[in-house]
């Protein structure tokens, strides 16, 4: 009888703890998914990416510098940017650079419904495809803002959601040297975030490329850096090759 009372008491305490503190059941139910921030690579490769939402003055010069150093970057384009600069969008693709979607209107997508998220991704991807003839496979959430619903929606559309592990902070008006100093810490498997129209990005790129090459690093587009199947992503956003194809949370 005494053992039964103790067992009931322990059960009651556990129930109260779960209900009162949020509970492991709720934690598991609400486990947060994560996009790809970087990749477990030991072959000394990194990716550099440029988000394009406002302005295009420096985009061709960025491509020129990349070509000079033999770097194929990834550009994430917003739908309204594609509308405004269709010729540059076509040129990015024609010159062998990779294009992903950065949404249609650059909203905070965690505040949208699943259907609104789906529309943002479908509309923007279609605009890019209509100009380049190439399907879009990568997605970067505006503001780096995401939730499970958005990631599930993107995955359902065949998109790999990608963030970054090295932030240049070029949009803050940093000098070319300051931008390069931030980026030169990149290691194999890192994804570098830049913007196509930041103040000093064109001047910073040669410094970035030379510094990382001195470290023995080479550049791949993000689509070639990431694993396409048989992978897992840990809770920091690092992607690993793994046949379990599960996400650790």
C-alpha positions as CSV (number, residue, x, y, z in Angstrom):
1,X,0.0,0.0,0.0
2,X,2.8,2.4,0.9
3,X,4.6,1.6,-2.3
4,X,1.4,2.3,-4.3
5,X,1.0,5.7,-2.6
6,X,4.6,6.6,-3.3
7,X,4.2,5.6,-7.0
8,X,1.1,7.7,-7.4
9,X,2.8,10.6,-5.7
10,X,5.8,10.4,-8.1
11,X,3.5,10.2,-11.1
12,X,1.5,13.2,-9.9
13,X,4.7,15.2,-9.4
14,X,5.8,14.3,-12.9
15,X,2.5,15.3,-14.4
16,X,2.5,18.6,-12.5
17,X,6.1,19.3,-13.7
18,X,5.2,18.6,-17.3
19,X,2.1,20.7,-17.2
20,X,3.5,23.5,-15.1
21,X,6.9,23.9,-16.7
22,X,6.1,23.5,-20.3
23,X,6.9,19.8,-20.3
24,X,9.1,17.5,-22.2
25,X,6.1,16.4,-24.3
26,X,5.6,20.0,-25.4
27,X,9.4,20.4,-26.1
28,X,9.3,17.4,-28.3
29,X,6.1,18.5,-30.0
30,X,7.5,22.0,-30.7
31,X,11.1,20.9,-31.5
32,X,12.5,23.6,-33.8
33,X,13.8,22.7,-37.2
34,X,16.8,24.5,-38.5
35,X,18.1,25.4,-42.0
36,X,21.6,24.8,-43.2
37,X,24.1,27.2,-41.7
38,X,27.3,25.4,-42.7
39,X,28.4,22.0,-43.9
40,X,30.7,19.4,-42.5
41,X,33.4,19.5,-45.2
42,X,37.1,18.6,-44.7
43,X,38.1,19.3,-48.3
44,X,38.8,23.1,-47.8
45,X,35.8,24.5,-49.6
46,X,33.5,27.4,-48.7
47,X,30.7,29.3,-50.4
48,X,30.2,33.0,-50.7
49,X,26.7,34.4,-51.3
50,X,25.1,37.7,-52.1
51,X,21.5,38.7,-51.1
52,X,19.9,41.1,-53.6
53,X,16.8,43.1,-52.6
54,X,17.5,46.7,-53.2
55,X,19.8,48.2,-55.8
56,X,22.0,46.7,-58.4
57,X,24.8,49.2,-59.1
58,X,27.6,46.9,-58.0
59,X,26.3,43.5,-59.2
60,X,28.2,43.4,-62.5
61,X,31.4,44.5,-60.8
62,X,30.9,41.8,-58.2
63,X,30.6,39.2,-60.9
64,X,33.7,40.7,-62.7
65,X,35.8,40.3,-59.5
66,X,34.5,36.8,-58.9
67,X,35.4,35.9,-62.5
68,X,38.8,37.3,-62.1
69,X,39.4,35.0,-59.1
70,X,37.6,32.0,-60.6
71,X,34.9,32.1,-58.0
72,X,31.3,31.0,-58.6
73,X,29.1,32.6,-56.0
74,X,25.4,32.1,-55.2
75,X,23.0,35.0,-55.5
76,X,19.7,35.1,-53.5
77,X,17.2,37.3,-55.4
78,X,14.0,38.8,-54.2
79,X,11.1,38.7,-56.6
80,X,10.6,42.4,-56.9
81,X,14.4,42.8,-57.6
82,X,14.0,40.3,-60.4
83,X,11.1,42.4,-61.8
84,X,13.2,45.5,-61.7
85,X,16.4,44.0,-63.0
86,X,15.6,41.2,-65.4
87,X,18.6,41.8,-67.6
88,X,21.0,41.5,-64.6
89,X,19.1,38.4,-63.4
90,X,19.7,36.8,-66.8
91,X,23.3,37.8,-66.8
92,X,24.0,36.3,-63.4
93,X,22.7,33.0,-64.7
94,X,24.4,33.3,-68.1
95,X,27.8,33.9,-66.4
96,X,27.5,30.7,-64.5
97,X,26.5,32.0,-61.1
98,X,23.9,30.2,-59.0
99,X,20.6,31.8,-58.2
100,X,18.3,31.0,-55.2
101,X,15.1,32.7,-54.0
102,X,15.1,35.3,-51.2
103,X,11.2,35.4,-51.3
104,X,8.9,37.5,-53.5
105,X,8.5,40.5,-51.3
106,X,11.1,40.2,-48.5
107,X,8.6,39.8,-45.5
108,X,9.2,38.3,-42.1
109,X,8.0,34.9,-43.2
110,X,7.5,33.5,-39.7
111,X,4.6,35.9,-39.5
112,X,2.9,34.5,-42.6
113,X,0.5,31.6,-43.0
114,X,1.8,28.4,-44.7
115,X,-0.2,29.4,-47.9
116,X,1.4,32.9,-47.9
117,X,4.8,31.4,-47.5
118,X,4.1,28.9,-50.3
119,X,3.1,31.8,-52.5
120,X,6.2,33.8,-51.7
121,X,8.4,30.9,-52.7
122,X,6.4,29.9,-55.8
123,X,6.1,33.4,-57.2
124,X,9.7,34.3,-56.8
125,X,11.0,30.9,-58.1
126,X,8.8,31.2,-61.1
127,X,10.1,34.7,-61.9
128,X,13.6,33.4,-61.8
129,X,12.8,30.4,-63.9
130,X,11.0,32.4,-66.5
131,X,14.2,34.5,-67.1
132,X,16.9,31.9,-66.6
133,X,15.2,28.6,-67.6
134,X,16.8,27.0,-64.6
135,X,14.8,25.6,-61.6
136,X,15.4,27.2,-58.2
137,X,16.7,24.8,-55.6
138,X,17.9,27.1,-52.8
139,X,16.0,29.5,-50.4
140,X,17.3,32.0,-47.9
141,X,14.7,33.5,-45.5
142,X,14.6,37.3,-45.4
143,X,16.1,38.7,-42.2
144,X,17.2,35.1,-41.4
145,X,13.7,34.7,-40.0
146,X,12.1,31.3,-40.1
147,X,9.9,28.8,-38.2
148,X,9.0,25.1,-38.7
149,X,6.1,25.9,-40.9
150,X,8.3,27.9,-43.3
151,X,11.0,25.3,-43.5
152,X,8.4,22.5,-44.0
153,X,6.8,24.5,-46.8
154,X,10.1,25.2,-48.5
155,X,11.0,21.5,-48.2
156,X,7.7,20.5,-49.7
157,X,8.6,22.6,-52.8
158,X,11.9,20.9,-53.1
159,X,13.9,23.9,-51.8
160,X,16.9,23.6,-49.5
161,X,16.7,26.4,-46.9
162,X,20.1,28.0,-46.3
163,X,21.4,30.6,-43.8
164,X,25.0,31.5,-43.2
165,X,27.8,30.9,-40.7
166,X,30.1,33.9,-41.5
167,X,28.4,37.3,-41.7
168,X,30.4,40.0,-43.4
169,X,28.1,42.7,-41.9
170,X,28.9,44.6,-45.2
171,X,25.4,46.3,-45.0
172,X,26.6,48.3,-41.9
173,X,28.9,50.5,-43.9
174,X,32.1,48.7,-42.8
175,X,35.3,49.5,-44.8
176,X,36.6,46.9,-47.2
177,X,39.3,46.0,-44.8
178,X,36.8,45.5,-41.9
179,X,34.6,43.3,-44.1
180,X,37.6,41.2,-45.2
181,X,38.8,40.8,-41.6
182,X,35.3,39.5,-40.6
183,X,35.2,37.0,-43.5
184,X,38.8,35.7,-43.2
185,X,37.9,33.6,-40.2
186,X,36.0,31.3,-42.6
187,X,36.8,27.6,-42.4
188,X,36.0,24.6,-44.6
189,X,32.2,24.2,-45.0
190,X,31.3,27.8,-44.1
191,X,28.7,29.9,-45.9
192,X,29.6,33.5,-46.2
193,X,26.9,36.2,-46.3
194,X,27.3,39.4,-48.3
195,X,25.0,41.8,-50.1
196,X,25.1,42.8,-53.8
197,X,24.8,46.6,-53.2
198,X,26.7,47.2,-49.9
199,X,29.0,50.2,-49.8
200,X,32.4,48.6,-50.0
201,X,31.8,45.0,-51.1
202,X,33.5,45.3,-54.5
203,X,36.7,46.6,-52.9
204,X,36.5,43.9,-50.2
205,X,36.2,40.9,-52.5
206,X,39.8,40.8,-53.7
207,X,41.0,40.9,-50.0
208,X,38.5,38.2,-49.1
209,X,39.5,35.9,-52.0
210,X,43.2,36.3,-51.5
211,X,43.0,35.8,-47.7
212,X,41.0,32.7,-48.0
213,X,43.1,31.3,-50.8
214,X,46.2,31.8,-48.6
215,X,44.4,29.6,-46.0
216,X,44.1,26.9,-48.7
217,X,40.3,27.4,-49.2
218,X,38.5,27.2,-52.5
219,X,35.0,28.3,-53.5
220,X,31.9,26.4,-54.5
221,X,28.4,27.6,-55.1
222,X,26.2,26.6,-52.2
223,X,24.3,24.1,-54.3
224,X,27.6,22.2,-54.7
225,X,28.7,22.7,-51.1
226,X,25.6,21.1,-49.4
227,X,24.6,17.5,-49.3
228,X,21.5,16.8,-51.3
229,X,20.3,13.6,-49.7
230,X,21.4,11.3,-46.9
231,X,22.2,14.0,-44.5
232,X,21.4,15.3,-41.0
233,X,21.4,18.8,-39.5
234,X,22.4,19.3,-35.9
235,X,20.8,22.0,-33.7
236,X,23.5,24.5,-34.6
237,X,22.6,24.2,-38.3
238,X,25.6,22.2,-39.4
239,X,24.8,19.7,-42.1
240,X,26.5,16.3,-42.1
241,X,26.5,13.5,-44.6
242,X,24.5,10.7,-42.9
243,X,22.3,8.0,-44.3
244,X,19.8,8.3,-41.5
245,X,18.6,11.5,-43.1
246,X,17.3,12.7,-39.8
247,X,17.3,16.1,-38.2
248,X,18.8,16.4,-34.7
249,X,16.9,18.7,-32.4
